[in-house]
Amino acid sequence: MPGEQRTWADPVDGHEIRGTLLRALALLVLLLGGGLLTLQLLSARGAVQELSASLIRATAERVETELDGFFGPVRTQLAILGRWGESGLLQVEDADSMARLLAPLLERHLPLSSLMVADERGREYMLLHTREGWLSRQTGLEDAGDRSRELRWSDTDRTPRETWKALDYDPRQRPWFRGAAPATEPSHIHWTAPYVFFTAREPGITASIGRRAAKDGTVRVVAVDVLLRDVSDFTTGLEVSPRGRALVLDEDGRVIGLPRDERLHTDAVRQEALLSPVEALGIPALTRGYRSWRGEASDERRVFAYESEGEVWWTGFRRYPLGATRHLWIGVAVPEEDLLGALEERRDQILATTAVALVVSVVMALALDRAIRRRLDLAIFRAKKAGQYTLEWKIGSGGMGTVYRARHAMLRRPTAVKLLQQASELDVARFEREVQLTSRLTHPNTVAVYDFGRTPRGDFYYAMEYLPGINLETLGRFLGPVPPERVIAILVQVCGSLAEAHSLGLVHRDIKPANIMLCRRGGRHDVVKVLDFGLAKDLDSEQQLTTSQTVTGSPYFLSPEAVRGASCVEPRSDLYSLGAVGYFLLTGSLVFKGSSALQIALMHQRDVPRPPSEVSKGPVPQDLEKVLMDCLAKDPADRPRSALDLAARLEACEDAGGWTEERAREWWRDNAERLERHGAEREEAPGATSQLLEVDIAAREGSA
């Protein structure tokens, strides 16, 4: 009745309580369901952005590695040429000697079209290599006035044809001369802006370096013209995602590495498109992405989402430094649809179904909420799964772990994964240190590290570039002695890798044939990759994982000072080991042989090796033998001063340059079946040269 007050003893209507609870429950479920759906959808959106950033970053790193392989040899050659200029080898007035000295460089390094040497007096020597033959030009000669002397010859007819031409030209006014002449520091390389070469009629960049001659103090500038077509050959074939693209730009936004597009399928079309603005390519997604990035103050730390023709794309750009004053930009653009397919359409269906279900029934709302969470969790799980590696087969194993060929599920590229299983704390520390040391190295002849971490079981691993090919141990063991000119070509590349490591204070300590790979990279053959920095010594670090009374390394390639202990090694210890590798390749025999690892180590310390000419069945060039025997000197002071010095001495040998890209291509083609038969790309049984020596010196002396 109205006005009545219910007491605690009054009966309560159960239906009223249940109705209140159901309404409260329905409201709670609606709020929770809506909140959970919102959270899950926001998480899915975050997953899209994370995946976009990961793919763009990985692609940019891949392009950066390719650019290192493209420009790295240019830097190495300029450093060698600079040393030649400093020592007085480059005499611009002597056309014959300059052609003999410089022609092998242009033959061996295909991106180089021409090479120039000029001095502060205005004299210049230019050497150009084209499909038609060779052209050399000398300007500023005594009593020649404003005329230049040209010599032309071909590979089949070496007799030069001389002509004189009027030429109003002063090399000292060229940007490459003015940019390099003031700086004579060994590390300074001047890079011009990209332009179309006047003689070759192709886009390129000129790199130059200045040196002051030790004898007369004359400043000489050495420059090389680098053709850019090989950059586009890589970027146009790079599959980022089904419709994703990558490109390389200069500082002004001109294209020097063209993106993948069906309209850019011929050399003529590509050459016409090079050095054009991004907008001129006629690809709306790239044009809009470039403008969006420019509108964000060219921030290279972020990825950006933008719309193009009604579709969402993601883009990011990374700076690639060429030198102190010049850089390039690596750009990547990916449509969001490539990342998660039809997730957007599925999300809309889930939202509509869930809204209807929540209105109709609380039970249906709960069921649909679980289904939505399950479907979104599955999509995110699949997205995270794309960042993992699948091991395909075992490549080989050694003292620091087992190496597998693997594949990244999202990037779909082969990768080599090194795995350390059931290891001690010291092994794990060494393994982690190998990753840290190798990741500091960027030389194109050093294996590149992509990623590292631990498996769900806790095993430590790292991922590096996969190198299908053959190591030098297999090359010498199964295929016999190597021709001198090929030995020189291989050792010069190893010197480049060691030069960078030594400049960072690192000594490899385990240079041996099994740790040096020959492979095919970027269309080039016989590309060298130095592996396994797991035993490397950091000269600048006080933390060492091997005691000073422990010998670590391979006994057949161990330097005398390394036998005395790990604390005695220095950069020239690697040069001794590299000399032993060259000895093995040239002769097919080891420097020393013995019944035990300890006996071999002591022979390295006290015995004089036989010259290669006394061991080899074939002829051995005297100049190459002299270089290898100097590397095998017992006293480090009697060896070459550095890896760069060793490279220069090898380049000066008479047989240098004899192993051309054409010969290397023919060798790989002719030996394809033998490589397959000996398992060059699969697991290899460790041979005699792969033993790992670890001798406790104190214990040995105590037992003596």
C-alpha positions as CSV (number, residue, x, y, z in Angstrom):
1,M,0.0,0.0,0.0
2,P,1.1,3.6,-0.5
3,G,3.1,5.0,2.4
4,E,4.0,1.6,3.7
5,Q,7.6,1.0,4.8
6,R,9.1,-2.5,4.2
7,T,10.9,-4.0,7.2
8,W,13.7,-6.5,7.2
9,A,11.2,-9.2,7.9
10,D,9.1,-8.5,4.8
11,P,9.3,-11.1,2.0
12,V,11.4,-10.1,-1.0
13,D,10.2,-10.7,-4.7
14,G,12.8,-13.0,-6.2
15,H,11.8,-12.0,-9.8
16,E,12.6,-8.3,-8.9
17,I,16.0,-9.3,-7.6
18,R,16.8,-11.4,-10.6
19,G,15.6,-8.7,-13.0
20,T,17.8,-6.1,-11.2
21,L,20.8,-8.5,-11.4
22,L,20.1,-9.3,-15.0
23,R,19.9,-5.6,-15.9
24,A,23.0,-4.9,-14.0
25,L,24.7,-7.8,-15.6
26,A,23.6,-6.8,-19.0
27,L,24.8,-3.3,-18.5
28,L,28.1,-4.6,-17.1
29,V,28.6,-7.0,-20.0
30,L,27.7,-4.2,-22.5
31,L,30.3,-1.9,-21.0
32,L,33.0,-4.6,-20.6
33,G,32.3,-6.0,-24.1
34,G,32.4,-2.6,-25.7
35,G,35.6,-1.8,-23.8
36,L,37.3,-5.1,-24.6
37,L,36.3,-4.7,-28.3
38,T,37.7,-1.2,-28.4
39,L,40.9,-2.3,-26.7
40,Q,41.4,-5.3,-29.0
41,L,40.8,-3.2,-32.2
42,L,43.2,-0.5,-30.9
43,S,45.7,-3.3,-30.3
44,A,45.2,-4.6,-33.8
45,R,45.8,-1.1,-35.1
46,G,49.0,-0.9,-33.1
47,A,50.1,-4.2,-34.5
48,V,49.6,-2.8,-38.0
49,Q,51.9,0.1,-37.2
50,E,54.5,-2.2,-35.5
51,L,54.5,-4.5,-38.5
52,S,54.9,-1.7,-40.9
53,A,57.8,-0.2,-39.0
54,S,59.5,-3.6,-38.8
55,L,59.1,-4.4,-42.5
56,I,60.3,-0.9,-43.5
57,R,63.3,-1.0,-41.2
58,A,64.3,-4.5,-42.4
59,T,64.0,-3.5,-46.0
60,A,66.0,-0.3,-45.5
61,E,68.7,-2.4,-43.8
62,R,68.8,-4.7,-46.7
63,V,69.2,-1.9,-49.2
64,E,71.8,-0.3,-46.9
65,T,73.8,-3.6,-47.0
66,E,73.6,-3.6,-50.8
67,L,74.8,0.0,-50.9
68,D,77.7,-1.0,-48.7
69,G,78.6,-3.7,-51.1
70,F,78.3,-1.2,-54.0
71,F,80.2,1.8,-52.5
72,G,82.5,-0.1,-50.1
73,P,84.9,-1.4,-52.9
74,V,85.0,2.2,-54.2
75,R,86.3,3.5,-50.9
76,T,88.8,0.6,-50.7
77,Q,90.1,1.3,-54.2
78,L,90.4,5.1,-53.5
79,A,92.4,4.4,-50.3
80,I,94.8,2.2,-52.3
81,L,95.0,4.8,-55.1
82,G,95.6,7.5,-52.6
83,R,98.6,5.6,-51.2
84,W,99.9,5.2,-54.7
85,G,99.7,8.9,-55.2
86,E,101.4,9.6,-51.9
87,S,104.3,7.2,-52.8
88,G,104.8,8.8,-56.3
89,L,103.5,5.9,-58.4
90,L,100.9,8.0,-60.3
91,Q,102.8,10.1,-62.9
92,V,100.2,11.8,-65.1
93,E,102.8,12.5,-67.8
94,D,103.6,8.8,-68.4
95,A,100.5,7.5,-70.2
96,D,101.9,3.9,-70.7
97,S,102.7,3.2,-67.1
98,M,99.4,4.8,-66.0
99,A,97.4,2.6,-68.3
100,R,99.2,-0.6,-67.1
101,L,98.7,0.4,-63.5
102,L,95.0,1.5,-63.7
103,A,93.4,-0.6,-66.4
104,P,93.1,-3.7,-64.2
105,L,91.1,-1.7,-61.6
106,L,88.5,-0.7,-64.2
107,E,88.3,-4.2,-65.6
108,R,87.8,-5.7,-62.1
109,H,85.3,-3.2,-60.7
110,L,82.4,-3.1,-63.1
111,P,80.6,0.0,-61.7
112,L,83.6,2.2,-62.4
113,S,83.5,3.7,-65.8
114,S,86.6,6.0,-65.7
115,L,89.4,7.1,-63.5
116,M,91.2,10.5,-63.2
117,V,94.4,11.7,-61.7
118,A,95.2,15.4,-61.6
119,D,97.7,17.6,-59.7
120,E,97.8,21.2,-58.5
121,R,99.7,22.2,-61.7
122,G,96.6,21.5,-63.8
123,R,97.9,18.3,-65.4
124,E,95.5,15.4,-65.6
125,Y,95.4,11.8,-66.8
126,M,92.0,10.2,-67.5
127,L,91.3,6.6,-68.4
128,L,87.9,5.5,-69.7
129,H,86.6,1.9,-70.3
130,T,83.6,1.5,-72.6
131,R,82.1,-1.4,-74.6
132,E,84.0,-0.1,-77.6
133,G,87.4,-0.2,-75.9
134,W,89.8,2.1,-74.0
135,L,90.4,5.9,-74.1
136,S,93.1,7.7,-72.2
137,R,93.5,11.5,-72.2
138,Q,96.3,13.8,-71.0
139,T,95.8,17.5,-70.4
140,G,98.2,20.2,-69.2
141,L,101.3,18.6,-70.8
142,E,104.4,20.6,-71.2
143,D,104.5,22.6,-74.5
144,A,101.1,21.3,-75.5
145,G,99.2,24.5,-74.8
146,D,95.4,24.0,-74.8
147,R,95.6,20.7,-76.6
148,S,95.0,17.3,-75.1
149,R,96.5,14.0,-76.1
150,E,94.2,11.1,-76.6
151,L,95.1,7.4,-77.0
152,R,92.5,4.8,-78.1
153,W,92.9,1.0,-78.2
154,S,90.7,-2.1,-77.8
155,D,91.0,-5.4,-75.9
156,T,91.8,-7.2,-79.2
157,D,94.1,-4.5,-80.6
158,R,96.4,-3.1,-78.0
159,T,98.2,-0.8,-80.4
160,P,97.2,2.8,-79.3
161,R,96.0,5.3,-81.9
162,E,97.1,8.9,-81.0
163,T,95.1,12.1,-81.7
164,W,95.5,15.7,-80.4
165,K,92.5,17.8,-79.7
166,A,91.9,21.4,-78.7
167,L,90.5,21.4,-75.2
168,D,89.7,24.4,-73.0
169,Y,89.7,22.4,-69.8
170,D,91.2,22.8,-66.3
171,P,90.8,19.9,-64.0
172,R,91.4,22.1,-61.0
173,Q,88.0,23.7,-61.6
174,R,86.1,20.4,-61.5
175,P,84.0,19.8,-58.3
176,W,85.7,16.5,-57.6
177,F,89.2,18.3,-57.6
178,R,88.1,21.3,-55.5
179,G,86.3,19.0,-53.0
180,A,89.2,16.7,-52.4
181,A,92.3,18.9,-52.9
182,P,92.1,20.8,-49.6
183,A,91.9,17.5,-47.5
184,T,94.8,15.1,-47.5
185,E,93.6,13.0,-44.5
186,P,93.5,9.2,-45.4
187,S,89.9,8.8,-44.4
188,H,88.5,11.8,-46.3
189,I,86.7,11.0,-49.6
190,H,84.8,13.6,-51.4
191,W,81.5,12.6,-53.2
192,T,79.9,14.8,-55.9
193,A,76.2,15.2,-56.4
194,P,74.9,12.6,-58.9
195,Y,75.0,13.8,-62.5
196,V,75.2,12.5,-66.1
197,F,78.8,11.8,-67.1
198,F,79.8,13.8,-70.2
199,T,81.7,11.0,-71.9
200,A,79.8,7.9,-70.8
201,R,76.4,9.6,-71.1
202,E,75.2,7.7,-68.0
203,P,74.2,8.9,-64.5
204,G,76.8,8.4,-61.8
205,I,78.7,9.9,-58.9
206,T,82.3,10.9,-58.8
207,A,84.4,10.0,-55.7
208,S,87.8,11.6,-55.1
209,I,90.6,11.7,-52.6
210,G,93.5,14.0,-52.2
211,R,97.1,13.1,-51.2
212,R,100.4,15.0,-51.0
213,A,103.3,13.2,-52.5
214,A,106.0,12.3,-50.0
215,K,108.9,13.2,-52.4
216,D,108.0,16.6,-54.0
217,G,105.1,17.7,-51.9
218,T,102.7,17.9,-54.9
219,V,99.0,17.5,-54.2
220,R,97.4,14.9,-56.4
221,V,93.7,14.2,-56.6
222,V,92.5,10.7,-57.6
223,A,88.9,10.4,-58.7
224,V,86.7,7.6,-60.0
225,D,83.4,7.8,-61.9
226,V,80.9,5.4,-60.4
227,L,77.9,4.3,-62.6
228,L,74.6,4.1,-60.7
229,R,72.8,1.6,-62.9
230,D,73.7,-1.4,-60.6
231,V,71.8,0.3,-57.7
232,S,68.6,0.3,-59.8
233,D,69.2,-3.3,-60.9
234,F,68.9,-4.2,-57.2
235,T,66.0,-2.0,-56.2
236,T,63.8,-2.8,-59.2
237,G,64.1,-6.5,-58.4
238,L,63.6,-6.1,-54.6
239,E,60.2,-7.5,-53.5
240,V,59.4,-5.7,-50.3
241,S,55.8,-7.1,-50.2
242,P,53.3,-8.0,-53.0
243,R,53.0,-4.3,-53.9
244,G,55.6,-2.6,-51.7
245,R,58.5,-0.7,-53.2
246,A,61.9,0.6,-52.2
247,L,63.9,3.4,-53.9
248,V,67.1,5.4,-53.3
249,L,67.2,9.2,-53.6
250,D,69.9,11.9,-53.5
251,E,69.7,14.9,-51.2
252,D,67.5,16.8,-53.7
253,G,65.0,14.0,-54.0
254,R,66.2,12.8,-57.4
255,V,65.9,9.0,-58.0
256,I,69.2,7.0,-58.2
257,G,67.7,3.6,-57.3
258,L,64.5,3.0,-59.1
259,P,61.5,1.2,-57.5
260,R,60.0,-2.0,-58.7
261,D,57.5,-1.2,-61.5
262,E,56.5,-3.0,-64.7
263,R,57.1,0.2,-66.7
264,L,60.8,0.2,-65.8
265,H,61.7,-3.1,-67.4
266,T,64.3,-2.0,-70.0
267,D,67.7,-0.4,-69.7
268,A,66.7,2.5,-71.9
269,V,63.6,3.4,-69.8
270,R,65.6,3.0,-66.6
271,Q,68.4,5.3,-67.8
272,E,65.9,8.0,-68.8
273,A,64.2,7.8,-65.4
274,L,67.4,8.0,-63.3
275,L,68.0,11.4,-61.7
276,S,64.4,12.5,-62.2
277,P,62.2,13.7,-59.3
278,V,60.0,11.2,-57.5
279,E,56.9,12.8,-59.0
280,A,58.2,12.2,-62.6
281,L,58.0,8.4,-62.1
282,G,54.2,8.6,-62.3
283,I,53.6,6.3,-59.2
284,P,51.0,8.1,-57.0
285,A,51.7,6.0,-53.9
286,L,55.4,7.0,-53.9
287,T,54.7,10.6,-54.8
288,R,52.2,11.0,-51.9
289,G,54.5,9.2,-49.5
290,Y,57.5,11.3,-50.4
291,R,55.5,14.5,-49.9
292,S,54.1,13.3,-46.6
293,W,57.6,12.5,-45.4
294,R,58.9,16.0,-46.5
295,G,55.9,17.5,-44.7
296,E,57.0,15.9,-41.5
297,A,60.4,17.7,-41.6
298,S,62.1,14.6,-43.1
299,D,62.0,12.7,-39.8
300,E,63.9,9.4,-40.4
301,R,63.0,8.0,-37.0
302,R,59.4,7.4,-37.7
303,V,57.1,5.6,-40.2
304,F,54.1,7.5,-41.5
305,A,50.6,6.4,-42.7
306,Y,49.0,8.3,-45.6
307,E,46.3,7.8,-48.2
308,S,46.9,7.3,-51.9
309,E,44.0,6.7,-54.3
310,G,41.7,5.7,-51.4
311,E,44.2,3.2,-49.9
312,V,46.3,3.5,-46.7
313,W,50.1,3.2,-47.2
314,W,53.0,3.3,-44.8
315,T,56.3,4.8,-45.6
316,G,59.7,5.5,-44.0
317,F,63.1,6.9,-45.0
318,R,66.6,6.3,-43.8
319,R,69.7,8.4,-44.3
320,Y,72.7,6.6,-45.9
321,P,75.9,8.6,-45.4
322,L,78.4,8.7,-48.3
323,G,80.8,11.0,-46.6
324,A,81.1,13.9,-44.3
325,T,79.1,16.2,-46.6
326,R,77.1,13.9,-48.8
327,H,74.3,11.4,-48.1
328,L,71.5,9.5,-49.8
329,W,68.0,8.5,-48.7
330,I,66.6,5.0,-48.7
331,G,62.8,5.1,-49.0
332,V,60.3,2.2,-48.5
333,A,56.5,2.3,-49.1
334,V,54.1,-0.5,-48.2
335,P,50.3,-0.7,-48.6
336,E,48.6,-1.7,-45.4
337,E,46.6,-4.3,-47.2
338,D,49.8,-6.3,-47.8
339,L,50.4,-6.6,-44.1
340,L,47.1,-8.0,-42.8
341,G,45.1,-8.8,-45.9
342,A,41.4,-8.5,-45.2
343,L,41.7,-7.7,-41.5
344,E,39.9,-4.3,-42.0
345,E,36.9,-6.0,-43.6
346,R,36.8,-8.7,-41.0
347,R,36.9,-6.1,-38.2
348,D,33.8,-4.3,-39.6
349,Q,31.9,-7.5,-39.8
350,I,32.8,-8.3,-36.2
351,L,31.7,-4.9,-35.0
352,A,28.3,-5.2,-36.8
353,T,27.6,-8.7,-35.6
354,T,28.7,-7.9,-32.0
355,A,26.4,-4.8,-31.9
356,V,23.3,-6.8,-32.9
357,A,24.2,-9.7,-30.6
358,L,24.6,-7.5,-27.6
359,V,21.2,-5.9,-28.1
360,V,19.5,-9.3,-28.6
361,S,21.0,-11.3,-25.8
362,V,23.6,-10.9,-23.0
363,V,24.6,-14.5,-23.6
364,M,25.2,-13.9,-27.3
365,A,27.2,-10.8,-26.4
366,L,29.5,-12.8,-24.2
367,A,29.9,-15.5,-26.9
368,L,30.6,-13.0,-29.6
369,D,33.0,-11.1,-27.4
370,R,35.0,-14.4,-26.9
371,A,34.9,-15.1,-30.7
372,I,36.0,-11.6,-31.5
373,R,38.9,-11.8,-29.0
374,R,39.8,-15.2,-30.4
375,R,39.8,-13.9,-34.1
376,L,41.8,-10.8,-33.3
377,D,44.2,-12.7,-31.1
378,L,44.7,-15.1,-34.0
379,A,45.5,-12.2,-36.4
380,I,48.0,-10.6,-34.0
381,F,49.5,-14.0,-33.2
382,R,50.0,-14.6,-37.0
383,A,51.5,-11.1,-37.3
384,K,54.0,-11.8,-34.4
385,K,54.7,-15.2,-35.9
386,A,56.0,-13.4,-39.0
387,G,59.0,-12.1,-37.0
388,Q,60.3,-15.6,-36.3
389,Y,62.8,-17.9,-38.1
390,T,62.1,-21.4,-39.3
391,L,65.1,-23.6,-39.4
392,E,65.3,-25.5,-42.7
393,W,68.5,-27.5,-42.7
394,K,71.9,-27.7,-41.0
395,I,74.8,-26.0,-42.8
396,G,77.6,-26.9,-40.4
397,S,78.9,-26.8,-36.9
398,G,82.0,-25.7,-35.0
399,G,83.4,-24.8,-31.7
400,M,81.0,-21.9,-31.1
401,G,77.7,-23.4,-32.2
402,T,75.6,-24.9,-35.1
403,V,74.7,-22.9,-38.2
404,Y,71.3,-23.6,-40.0
405,R,69.8,-22.2,-43.1
406,A,66.6,-20.6,-42.0
407,R,63.8,-18.5,-43.4
408,H,62.1,-15.4,-42.0
409,A,58.4,-16.1,-42.3
410,M,57.4,-12.5,-43.2
411,L,60.4,-11.3,-45.3
412,R,60.6,-14.6,-47.1
413,R,64.4,-14.4,-47.5
414,P,66.9,-17.1,-46.7
415,T,69.0,-16.4,-43.5
416,A,71.8,-18.2,-41.7
417,V,71.0,-18.7,-38.0
418,K,73.8,-19.7,-35.5
419,L,72.4,-21.5,-32.5
420,L,74.2,-22.3,-29.2
421,Q,72.7,-25.2,-27.4
422,Q,73.5,-26.8,-24.0
423,A,76.4,-24.4,-23.4
424,S,78.3,-23.3,-20.4
425,E,78.2,-19.7,-19.2
426,L,81.6,-19.0,-20.8
427,D,80.3,-20.3,-24.1
428,V,77.2,-18.1,-23.9
429,A,79.4,-15.1,-23.0
430,R,81.7,-15.8,-26.0
431,F,78.7,-16.3,-28.3
432,E,77.1,-13.0,-27.2
433,R,80.4,-11.2,-27.6
434,E,80.7,-12.6,-31.2
435,V,77.3,-10.9,-32.0
436,Q,78.4,-7.6,-30.4
437,L,81.7,-7.5,-32.2
438,T,80.4,-8.6,-35.6
439,S,77.5,-6.1,-35.5
440,R,80.0,-3.3,-35.2
441,L,81.5,-4.2,-38.6
442,T,79.9,-2.9,-41.9
443,H,82.5,-3.8,-44.5
444,P,81.0,-5.6,-47.5
445,N,83.5,-8.5,-47.2
446,T,82.4,-9.2,-43.5
447,V,79.3,-11.2,-42.8
448,A,76.3,-9.0,-41.8
449,V,74.3,-9.7,-38.6
450,Y,70.6,-9.0,-38.8
451,D,69.1,-10.1,-35.5
452,F,69.9,-11.9,-32.2
453,G,68.0,-13.2,-29.2
454,R,66.9,-16.4,-27.4
455,T,64.6,-19.2,-28.4
456,P,61.6,-20.2,-26.1
457,R,63.9,-22.9,-24.7
458,G,66.5,-20.3,-23.7
459,D,69.1,-21.1,-26.4
460,F,71.0,-18.1,-27.6
461,Y,71.0,-17.4,-31.4
462,Y,71.8,-14.8,-34.0
463,A,70.7,-14.3,-37.6
464,M,73.1,-13.3,-40.3
465,E,73.1,-13.1,-44.1
466,Y,72.9,-16.4,-45.8
467,L,75.9,-17.0,-48.1
468,P,75.4,-19.9,-50.6
469,G,78.8,-20.7,-51.9
470,I,82.0,-22.5,-50.9
471,N,84.5,-21.9,-48.1
472,L,88.3,-21.8,-48.9
473,E,88.9,-25.1,-47.0
474,T,86.5,-26.9,-49.4
475,L,88.0,-25.0,-52.4
476,G,91.5,-26.1,-51.6
477,R,90.7,-29.6,-50.3
478,F,88.4,-30.8,-53.1
479,L,89.3,-28.6,-56.1
480,G,93.1,-28.4,-55.7
481,P,95.6,-25.4,-55.8
482,V,94.2,-22.0,-56.8
483,P,95.7,-19.9,-59.6
484,P,97.9,-17.0,-58.3
485,E,95.7,-14.3,-59.8
486,R,92.7,-15.7,-58.0
487,V,94.6,-16.0,-54.7
488,I,95.5,-12.3,-55.0
489,A,91.9,-11.4,-55.7
490,I,90.7,-13.4,-52.6
491,L,93.3,-12.1,-50.2
492,V,92.8,-8.4,-51.2
493,Q,89.1,-8.7,-50.3
494,V,90.0,-10.4,-46.9
495,C,92.4,-7.5,-46.3
496,G,89.5,-5.1,-46.7
497,S,87.5,-6.8,-44.0
498,L,90.4,-7.0,-41.6
499,A,91.4,-3.4,-42.2
500,E,88.0,-2.3,-40.9
501,A,88.2,-4.7,-37.9
502,H,91.7,-3.5,-37.0
503,S,90.7,0.1,-37.3
504,L,88.0,-0.6,-34.6
505,G,90.6,-2.3,-32.4
506,L,89.5,-5.8,-33.1
507,V,91.8,-8.8,-33.9
508,H,90.0,-11.8,-35.5
509,R,92.5,-14.4,-34.1
510,D,91.0,-17.3,-36.1
511,I,91.6,-16.5,-39.8
512,K,91.5,-19.8,-41.6
513,P,90.1,-21.2,-44.9
514,A,86.9,-22.5,-43.2
515,N,86.1,-19.0,-42.0
516,I,86.4,-17.4,-45.4
517,M,83.5,-17.9,-47.9
518,L,83.4,-17.4,-51.6
519,C,79.9,-16.6,-52.9
520,R,77.9,-14.8,-55.5
521,R,76.4,-11.5,-54.4
522,G,74.6,-8.8,-56.4
523,G,75.5,-10.3,-59.7
524,R,79.2,-10.5,-58.9
525,H,81.2,-13.8,-58.5
526,D,83.9,-14.7,-56.1
527,V,82.8,-12.2,-53.5
528,V,84.6,-12.9,-50.2
529,K,82.9,-12.9,-46.8
530,V,84.9,-13.3,-43.5
531,L,83.0,-15.2,-40.9
532,D,83.2,-16.1,-37.2
533,F,84.4,-13.3,-35.0
534,G,83.7,-15.5,-32.0
535,L,87.4,-15.6,-31.0
536,A,88.1,-11.9,-31.8
537,K,90.1,-9.9,-29.3
538,D,89.0,-6.3,-28.5
539,L,92.3,-4.4,-28.0
540,D,90.4,-1.5,-26.4
541,S,88.5,-3.6,-23.9
542,E,89.8,-4.9,-20.6
543,Q,87.3,-7.7,-20.5
544,Q,88.7,-10.9,-22.0
545,L,87.0,-14.2,-22.1
546,T,90.3,-16.1,-22.6
547,T,93.1,-16.0,-20.1
548,S,96.5,-14.7,-21.1
549,Q,97.9,-18.2,-20.6
550,T,95.5,-19.8,-23.1
551,V,96.1,-20.3,-26.8
552,T,93.0,-20.0,-28.9
553,G,92.7,-20.5,-32.6
554,S,93.3,-23.1,-35.4
555,P,96.8,-24.7,-35.1
556,Y,97.5,-24.8,-38.8
557,F,97.1,-21.0,-39.2
558,L,98.3,-19.9,-35.8
559,S,100.8,-17.0,-35.5
560,P,104.0,-17.5,-33.4
561,E,102.9,-14.8,-30.9
562,A,99.5,-16.4,-30.5
563,V,101.3,-19.6,-29.3
564,R,102.7,-17.6,-26.4
565,G,99.2,-16.6,-25.3
566,A,96.1,-14.6,-26.1
567,S,97.5,-11.4,-24.6
568,C,100.3,-11.4,-27.2
569,V,98.2,-11.1,-30.4
570,E,98.0,-7.9,-32.4
571,P,96.6,-7.0,-35.9
572,R,99.6,-8.4,-37.6
573,S,98.8,-11.8,-36.1
574,D,95.9,-11.9,-38.5
575,L,98.2,-11.1,-41.4
576,Y,100.4,-14.1,-40.5
577,S,97.2,-16.3,-40.5
578,L,96.2,-14.8,-43.8
579,G,99.6,-15.5,-45.3
580,A,99.1,-19.1,-44.2
581,V,95.7,-19.2,-45.9
582,G,97.3,-17.8,-49.1
583,Y,100.1,-20.5,-48.9
584,F,97.4,-23.2,-48.6
585,L,95.4,-21.9,-51.6
586,L,98.5,-21.4,-53.8
587,T,100.2,-24.8,-53.0
588,G,97.3,-27.0,-51.9
589,S,99.5,-27.8,-48.8
590,L,99.6,-26.5,-45.2
591,V,102.5,-24.4,-44.0
592,F,103.4,-27.0,-41.3
593,K,102.1,-30.6,-40.7
594,G,102.5,-32.5,-37.4
595,S,101.2,-35.4,-35.4
596,S,99.4,-33.1,-32.8
597,A,98.0,-29.6,-32.5
598,L,100.8,-28.7,-29.9
599,Q,103.6,-29.9,-32.3
600,I,102.1,-27.8,-35.1
601,A,101.9,-24.7,-32.9
602,L,105.5,-25.1,-31.8
603,M,106.6,-25.4,-35.5
604,H,104.9,-22.1,-36.2
605,Q,106.9,-20.6,-33.3
606,R,110.4,-21.8,-34.3
607,D,110.6,-23.4,-37.8
608,V,111.1,-21.6,-41.1
609,P,108.5,-22.6,-43.7
610,R,109.5,-23.9,-47.1
611,P,108.9,-21.3,-49.9
612,P,105.7,-22.1,-51.9
613,S,107.8,-22.6,-55.1
614,E,109.4,-25.6,-53.4
615,V,106.1,-27.1,-52.5
616,S,103.8,-26.3,-55.3
617,K,103.6,-28.5,-58.4
618,G,102.9,-25.5,-60.6
619,P,104.8,-22.2,-61.1
620,V,104.7,-19.6,-58.3
621,P,105.2,-15.9,-59.1
622,Q,108.3,-14.6,-57.2
623,D,106.5,-11.3,-56.2
624,L,103.5,-13.2,-54.7
625,E,105.8,-15.7,-52.9
626,K,107.8,-12.7,-51.4
627,V,104.6,-11.2,-50.0
628,L,103.4,-14.5,-48.5
629,M,106.8,-15.2,-46.9
630,D,106.9,-11.7,-45.4
631,C,103.4,-12.4,-43.9
632,L,104.9,-15.6,-42.4
633,A,107.8,-13.8,-40.7
634,K,108.2,-14.9,-37.0
635,D,108.6,-11.3,-35.9
636,P,105.5,-9.1,-36.4
637,A,107.7,-6.2,-37.2
638,D,109.0,-8.0,-40.3
639,R,105.4,-8.4,-41.7
640,P,103.4,-5.9,-43.7
641,R,102.5,-2.9,-41.6
642,S,98.7,-3.3,-41.9
643,A,96.0,-5.0,-43.8
644,L,95.8,-2.0,-46.2
645,D,99.6,-2.2,-46.7
646,L,99.3,-5.9,-47.5
647,A,96.4,-5.2,-50.0
648,A,98.6,-2.6,-51.7
649,R,101.5,-5.0,-52.1
650,L,99.2,-7.7,-53.4
651,E,97.7,-5.3,-55.9
652,A,101.2,-4.4,-57.1
653,C,101.9,-8.0,-58.0
654,E,102.2,-8.8,-61.7
655,D,99.3,-11.2,-61.7
656,A,97.0,-8.8,-59.9
657,G,93.9,-8.1,-62.0
658,G,94.2,-11.4,-63.9
659,W,91.2,-12.9,-62.2
660,T,88.4,-11.0,-63.9
661,E,84.7,-11.1,-63.3
662,E,84.3,-13.0,-66.6
663,R,86.7,-15.7,-65.5
664,A,85.0,-15.9,-62.1
665,R,81.6,-16.3,-63.7
666,E,82.9,-19.1,-66.0
667,W,84.5,-20.9,-63.1
668,W,81.3,-20.9,-61.1
669,R,79.3,-22.1,-64.1
670,D,81.8,-24.9,-65.0
671,N,82.1,-26.1,-61.4
672,A,78.4,-26.0,-60.5
673,E,78.0,-29.8,-60.5
674,R,81.2,-30.3,-58.4
675,L,80.0,-27.8,-55.9
676,E,76.7,-29.5,-55.6
677,R,78.4,-33.0,-55.3
678,H,80.7,-31.8,-52.4
679,G,77.8,-30.1,-50.6
680,A,79.2,-26.6,-50.8
681,E,75.8,-25.2,-49.8
682,R,74.8,-27.8,-47.3
683,E,76.4,-29.4,-44.2
684,E,80.2,-30.0,-44.6
685,A,82.2,-32.4,-42.5
686,P,84.9,-30.5,-40.6
687,G,88.3,-31.1,-42.1
688,A,91.8,-31.1,-40.8
689,T,92.1,-27.3,-41.1
690,S,89.0,-26.8,-38.9
691,Q,90.4,-28.0,-35.6
692,L,90.2,-25.6,-32.7
693,L,93.3,-25.3,-30.6
694,E,92.9,-24.4,-26.9
695,V,96.0,-25.2,-24.9
696,D,96.7,-24.2,-21.3
697,I,100.2,-22.9,-21.6
698,A,100.9,-23.0,-17.9
699,A,99.9,-26.7,-17.7
700,R,102.1,-27.5,-20.7
701,E,105.1,-25.8,-19.2
702,G,104.6,-27.6,-15.9
703,S,104.5,-31.0,-17.6
704,A,107.7,-30.3,-19.7
